[in-house]
Amino acid sequence: MAHKVMEVLAGLKKFQQDNPRKKYLVVNDDKCGKIREHQDKLHTGEFVDRLTEKAISDYAKDSRHKFYRKERAEIRQTVETFLTWNDGQFDPRLRNIYYPEPHFDIPIEEEWAKFDFVDAHGKQQTGQLAIKGTIDLVTLVNEETIEVVDWKSGRRLDWATGEEKTYEKMWGDPQLLLYFYAMSKMFPEFKYRIMSIFFYKDTEGKPDPVPYSFCFDESDEERFLEMLKNRVGEIKENMSPKPVDPTRKDLKCKYLCHFYKNKFEGESNCMCRSVEKSLKEEGMDVVLEKYTAPDFNIGFYEAPG
């Protein structure tokens, strides 16, 4: 919800840049619909309050969760931190907006990224591995340089290990490298590309959050491709996928995983344990035949891990 506020503000600023003589700024958002506001209101707290409430309401109506006053206040505080840190360093209204929240779908033009196989339903699958995603914001620094801003409402932790990400670890972070690779393909006209990531709840013992910025170069494109190639190879060769936690006590199992929280029809175990049991007792061939049947409307390779 906080990200949606930032996206709309960036869109309104881009409209203002492109239409300097228009008094009313307009954005047609996929979630919040048409947002129209007088340019004099763009930098007011009253407008940000209204926009935040609208973002919360538009997301809440499709959710079973009720967003109470305390949670709404936390979301508004998140927005306020994003906007005011270091005199508005990450406020999109004070930036030269190049592209608000661009989406990308980029094929990997490498021989190892091609695939051609017959799936569990007997259908031939041929294609090229691609990376897909969304970048929070791309801003223009100068005619040679763009900066990507990525707002994070969580902490600086590695979800796989639970360990805190140091600056050195983030230098090898797959998401940051993926973003950089995407930028190099989407915006090749720029010689320099900066990645800035701002963790709202990460203060390192200081009163304010600490942002991190990275400047990658062409060698990092190759580093990303090598990392992706190795990961794809691991997935292809993995005939016995393992759960995040064998006991299923990890919060990612208990609260986030669809396959832990649901059962296959006619089975007593959760989906995750059913697949694991079949792997141990009968092997991959039986699992592929059993759990990719059309009746289940689910593909085995969609399971996490």
C-alpha positions as CSV (number, residue, x, y, z in Angstrom):
1,M,0.0,0.0,0.0
2,A,2.9,2.3,0.8
3,H,4.5,1.4,-2.5
4,K,1.3,2.3,-4.3
5,V,1.4,5.8,-2.8
6,M,5.0,6.2,-4.0
7,E,4.1,4.9,-7.4
8,V,1.2,7.3,-7.8
9,L,3.2,10.3,-6.6
10,A,6.0,9.4,-9.1
11,G,3.4,9.2,-11.9
12,L,1.9,12.6,-11.0
13,K,5.4,14.1,-11.0
14,K,6.1,12.6,-14.4
15,F,2.9,14.0,-15.7
16,Q,3.9,17.4,-14.3
17,Q,7.3,17.2,-16.0
18,D,5.7,16.3,-19.4
19,N,2.9,18.8,-19.1
20,P,4.3,21.9,-17.3
21,R,1.4,24.2,-18.2
22,K,-1.4,22.0,-16.9
23,K,-2.8,22.9,-13.5
24,Y,-4.3,19.5,-12.9
25,L,-2.1,16.4,-12.7
26,V,-3.6,13.0,-13.8
27,V,-2.6,9.4,-13.4
28,N,-4.7,6.4,-14.4
29,D,-3.6,3.7,-11.9
30,D,-4.3,0.0,-12.3
31,K,-5.4,-0.3,-8.6
32,C,-6.6,3.2,-7.5
33,G,-8.2,4.2,-10.8
34,K,-8.0,7.8,-12.0
35,I,-6.1,10.2,-9.7
36,R,-6.6,13.9,-10.5
37,E,-5.2,16.6,-8.3
38,H,-4.3,20.3,-8.6
39,Q,-0.5,20.8,-8.9
40,D,-0.5,23.0,-5.8
41,K,-1.7,20.1,-3.7
42,L,1.0,17.6,-4.8
43,H,3.4,18.5,-2.0
44,T,0.9,18.8,0.8
45,G,0.5,16.4,3.7
46,E,-3.3,16.5,3.3
47,F,-3.1,15.1,-0.3
48,V,-0.6,12.3,0.9
49,D,-3.1,11.5,3.7
50,R,-6.0,11.1,1.2
51,L,-3.9,9.1,-1.2
52,T,-2.7,6.8,1.5
53,E,-6.2,6.1,2.7
54,K,-7.3,5.4,-0.9
55,A,-4.5,3.0,-1.5
56,I,-5.4,1.2,1.8
57,S,-9.1,1.0,0.9
58,D,-8.5,-0.2,-2.6
59,Y,-6.3,-3.0,-1.5
60,A,-8.4,-3.8,1.6
61,K,-11.6,-4.4,-0.3
62,D,-10.0,-7.5,-1.9
63,S,-8.6,-8.8,1.3
64,R,-10.1,-10.7,4.2
65,H,-7.8,-8.8,6.6
66,K,-9.3,-5.7,8.3
67,F,-7.0,-2.8,8.4
68,Y,-7.5,-1.0,11.7
69,R,-6.4,2.4,12.8
70,K,-3.0,1.3,14.2
71,E,-2.1,-0.5,10.9
72,R,-3.3,2.4,8.8
73,A,-1.1,4.7,10.9
74,E,1.9,2.4,10.4
75,I,1.4,2.5,6.6
76,R,1.1,6.3,6.7
77,Q,4.3,6.5,8.8
78,T,6.1,4.2,6.3
79,V,5.1,6.7,3.5
80,E,6.2,9.6,5.6
81,T,9.6,8.0,6.2
82,F,10.0,7.3,2.5
83,L,9.2,10.9,1.7
84,T,11.1,12.8,4.3
85,W,14.3,10.9,4.9
86,N,17.4,13.2,4.5
87,D,15.3,16.2,3.4
88,G,13.4,14.2,0.8
89,Q,16.3,12.3,-0.8
90,F,13.9,9.5,-1.9
91,D,10.8,11.6,-2.4
92,P,9.7,11.1,-6.1
93,R,8.1,14.5,-6.1
94,L,11.7,16.0,-5.7
95,R,13.2,13.8,-8.4
96,N,13.5,14.0,-12.2
97,I,11.3,11.0,-13.0
98,Y,12.4,8.9,-15.9
99,Y,10.1,5.9,-15.6
100,P,7.7,5.2,-12.6
101,E,7.5,1.5,-11.8
102,P,8.6,-0.1,-15.1
103,H,7.8,-3.7,-15.7
104,F,10.2,-5.9,-17.6
105,D,10.1,-9.3,-19.4
106,I,13.5,-9.9,-20.9
107,P,14.6,-13.2,-22.6
108,I,18.1,-14.4,-21.7
109,E,19.8,-14.7,-25.1
110,E,22.2,-17.5,-24.2
111,E,22.4,-21.0,-25.5
112,W,22.1,-22.5,-22.0
113,A,18.9,-20.6,-21.5
114,K,17.0,-22.4,-24.2
115,F,14.7,-25.3,-23.2
116,D,13.0,-28.1,-25.1
117,F,11.2,-30.9,-23.3
118,V,8.0,-32.9,-22.9
119,D,6.1,-32.1,-19.8
120,A,4.1,-34.4,-17.6
121,H,1.0,-34.1,-19.8
122,G,2.9,-35.1,-22.9
123,K,3.1,-31.6,-24.4
124,Q,6.2,-30.3,-26.0
125,Q,7.5,-27.2,-24.3
126,T,10.0,-25.1,-26.2
127,G,11.2,-21.6,-25.4
128,Q,13.8,-19.3,-23.9
129,L,14.3,-18.5,-20.2
130,A,13.3,-15.0,-19.4
131,I,13.4,-12.7,-16.3
132,K,10.3,-10.8,-15.3
133,G,9.8,-8.2,-12.6
134,T,8.9,-4.7,-11.6
135,I,11.3,-1.9,-10.5
136,D,9.9,0.7,-8.1
137,L,11.3,3.8,-9.7
138,V,13.8,5.0,-12.3
139,T,15.1,8.6,-12.0
140,L,17.3,10.7,-14.2
141,V,20.5,11.9,-12.5
142,N,22.1,13.5,-15.6
143,E,22.2,12.7,-19.4
144,E,24.6,9.8,-18.8
145,T,23.2,8.4,-15.5
146,I,20.0,6.9,-14.1
147,E,19.3,5.8,-10.6
148,V,16.9,3.0,-9.6
149,V,15.2,3.5,-6.2
150,D,13.9,0.4,-4.5
151,W,11.8,1.1,-1.3
152,K,11.8,-1.7,1.2
153,S,9.2,-1.8,4.0
154,G,10.9,-4.8,5.7
155,R,14.3,-5.3,7.3
156,R,17.7,-6.1,5.7
157,L,17.5,-9.9,6.1
158,D,18.2,-12.8,3.8
159,W,14.9,-14.8,3.7
160,A,16.7,-18.0,2.9
161,T,19.0,-17.9,5.9
162,G,17.5,-15.3,8.2
163,E,20.9,-13.6,8.4
164,E,21.3,-9.9,8.1
165,K,22.5,-8.7,4.7
166,T,25.8,-6.8,5.0
167,Y,26.9,-4.3,2.3
168,E,29.3,-7.0,1.0
169,K,26.5,-9.6,0.8
170,M,24.2,-7.2,-1.0
171,W,26.9,-6.7,-3.6
172,G,26.2,-10.3,-4.7
173,D,22.4,-10.1,-4.1
174,P,20.6,-11.8,-7.0
175,Q,17.7,-9.2,-7.0
176,L,20.0,-6.2,-7.2
177,L,22.1,-7.9,-10.0
178,L,18.9,-8.9,-11.8
179,Y,17.6,-5.3,-11.6
180,F,20.9,-4.0,-12.9
181,Y,20.8,-6.5,-15.8
182,A,17.3,-5.5,-16.6
183,M,18.3,-1.8,-16.6
184,S,21.2,-2.5,-19.0
185,K,18.7,-4.1,-21.5
186,M,15.8,-1.6,-20.9
187,F,17.9,1.6,-20.9
188,P,21.1,0.9,-22.9
189,E,21.3,4.6,-23.8
190,F,22.7,5.4,-20.3
191,K,26.4,4.8,-19.5
192,Y,26.0,4.8,-15.7
193,R,23.3,3.1,-13.6
194,I,23.0,3.4,-9.9
195,M,21.0,1.0,-7.6
196,S,19.7,2.5,-4.4
197,I,17.8,0.4,-1.9
198,F,16.2,1.9,1.1
199,F,15.2,-0.4,4.0
200,Y,12.5,1.5,6.1
201,K,12.9,-0.6,9.3
202,D,16.7,-1.0,9.1
203,T,18.4,1.6,11.3
204,E,21.7,-0.1,12.4
205,G,21.2,1.3,15.9
206,K,20.8,4.8,14.5
207,P,17.6,6.9,14.8
208,D,17.0,6.8,11.1
209,P,17.1,4.1,8.4
210,V,20.2,3.6,6.3
211,P,20.0,3.4,2.5
212,Y,22.6,1.5,0.3
213,S,23.7,2.5,-3.2
214,F,25.6,0.4,-5.7
215,C,27.2,1.3,-9.0
216,F,27.5,-1.8,-11.2
217,D,29.3,-2.1,-14.6
218,E,29.4,-4.4,-17.6
219,S,31.4,-7.1,-15.7
220,D,28.4,-7.4,-13.3
221,E,26.2,-8.4,-16.3
222,E,28.4,-11.4,-16.8
223,R,28.4,-12.1,-13.1
224,F,24.6,-12.1,-13.1
225,L,24.4,-14.4,-16.1
226,E,26.8,-16.9,-14.5
227,M,24.8,-16.8,-11.3
228,L,21.6,-17.4,-13.2
229,K,23.2,-20.2,-15.3
230,N,24.4,-22.0,-12.2
231,R,21.0,-21.7,-10.4
232,V,19.1,-22.9,-13.5
233,G,21.5,-25.9,-13.6
234,E,20.9,-26.7,-10.0
235,I,17.1,-26.7,-10.5
236,K,17.4,-28.9,-13.6
237,E,19.5,-31.4,-11.8
238,N,17.5,-31.5,-8.6
239,M,15.6,-34.7,-8.5
240,S,14.8,-34.6,-4.8
241,P,13.7,-31.1,-3.8
242,K,13.9,-30.4,-0.1
243,P,11.5,-28.3,2.1
244,V,12.6,-25.1,3.7
245,D,12.2,-26.7,7.1
246,P,11.7,-30.5,7.6
247,T,9.6,-29.8,10.7
248,R,7.5,-27.2,8.8
249,K,7.8,-24.9,11.8
250,D,9.4,-22.1,9.8
251,L,7.1,-19.1,9.4
252,K,7.5,-19.3,5.7
253,C,5.9,-22.8,5.9
254,K,3.2,-22.0,8.5
255,Y,2.0,-18.6,7.1
256,L,3.2,-18.2,3.5
257,C,3.2,-21.6,1.8
258,H,0.1,-22.6,-0.1
259,F,1.4,-26.2,-0.3
260,Y,1.8,-26.5,3.5
261,K,-1.6,-25.0,4.3
262,N,-3.6,-27.1,1.8
263,K,-4.2,-30.8,1.1
264,F,-4.6,-32.7,-2.1
265,E,-8.1,-34.2,-2.5
266,G,-8.4,-37.5,-0.7
267,E,-5.1,-37.2,1.2
268,S,-4.5,-36.6,4.9
269,N,-1.1,-34.9,4.6
270,C,-0.6,-31.4,3.4
271,M,0.5,-31.1,-0.3
272,C,4.1,-30.6,0.7
273,R,4.3,-33.7,2.9
274,S,2.4,-35.8,0.3
275,V,4.9,-34.9,-2.4
276,E,7.8,-35.5,0.0
277,K,6.4,-38.9,1.0
278,S,5.9,-40.0,-2.6
279,L,9.4,-38.9,-3.5
280,K,10.9,-41.1,-0.8
281,E,8.7,-44.1,-1.4
282,E,8.1,-44.1,-5.2
283,G,10.5,-41.7,-6.9
284,M,10.2,-38.7,-9.2
285,D,8.4,-40.5,-12.1
286,V,5.4,-41.4,-9.9
287,V,5.4,-37.9,-8.3
288,L,5.3,-36.2,-11.8
289,E,2.5,-38.5,-13.0
290,K,0.5,-38.2,-9.8
291,Y,0.8,-34.6,-8.8
292,T,0.7,-32.9,-12.3
293,A,-2.6,-34.6,-13.2
294,P,-5.2,-32.1,-14.6
295,D,-7.6,-32.9,-11.7
296,F,-5.2,-31.2,-9.3
297,N,-4.9,-28.1,-11.4
298,I,-1.3,-27.6,-10.1
299,G,2.1,-28.2,-11.4
300,F,4.7,-30.0,-9.2
301,Y,7.4,-27.6,-10.3
302,E,5.4,-24.7,-8.9
303,A,6.2,-25.9,-5.4
304,P,8.7,-23.9,-3.4
305,G,12.1,-25.5,-2.8
